[in-house]
Amino acid sequence: MLMSAAGVGAVLGAAAVRSTDELQRIGRWDRGDVGDLFGLPDRFLASTNFLVSAALLFVIGFAATSQMAATNTTVQKSRADEFGVA
């Protein structure tokens, strides 16, 4: 159940990045989610309540996946087309 919470958060995080078309907004996703990731795992480790743990893993999955997807999207959208694979 806990891994499912992280997986659902990851899927929704990827979908949220995908729904954003502007490169400037994607950059905000990239910078903003890193701060969320620093304190959340410690709170998860200290949690003794199942629902709190599931909610924290949902947010961690969302933040981690959206940060990775935003970084990848930023790199792919900012490169010049002449460097593409032939």
ABEGO torsion letter per residue (X at the ends): XAAAAAAAAAAAAAAAAAABABAAAAAAAAAAAAAAAAAAAAAAAABABAAAAAAAAAAAAAAAAAAAAAAAAAAAAABBAAABBX
